[in-house]
Amino acid sequence: MFVQQVPLPLQGLGLRSESFFHQDTIPVRGCPFEVRLIRAMQPAAEASGCKQQLIVDIDVSTTVAVTLDELDATLEQMRYIKNTVFFGYMKDAEQRFK
């Protein structure tokens, strides 16, 4: 798994967990890729019935140039990495992000 933990807010600065923005850039070992994982927590609209919303964005980029001949295979690898991170990170999300 790429991401092992949920970031905690900086308590000493008076930041609350109800609202935060956190970004990590994680190199993929043995591959010319890196994953950018962005998480934002914000209060939900009152009409939704939820207290908070978790926004997750996962971006995979290559660290090397790719030729047109390599493009399809590279995009498949990037899609696989993105899906692996997303489904691994969001597993049991309701319990992890309370």
Secondary structure, 3 states (H helix, E strand, C coil): CCCCCCCCCCHHHCCCCCCEEEEEEEECCCCCEEEEEEEEEEECCHHHCCCEEEEEEEEEEECCCCCHHHHHHHHHHHHHHHHHHHHHHCCCHHHHCC
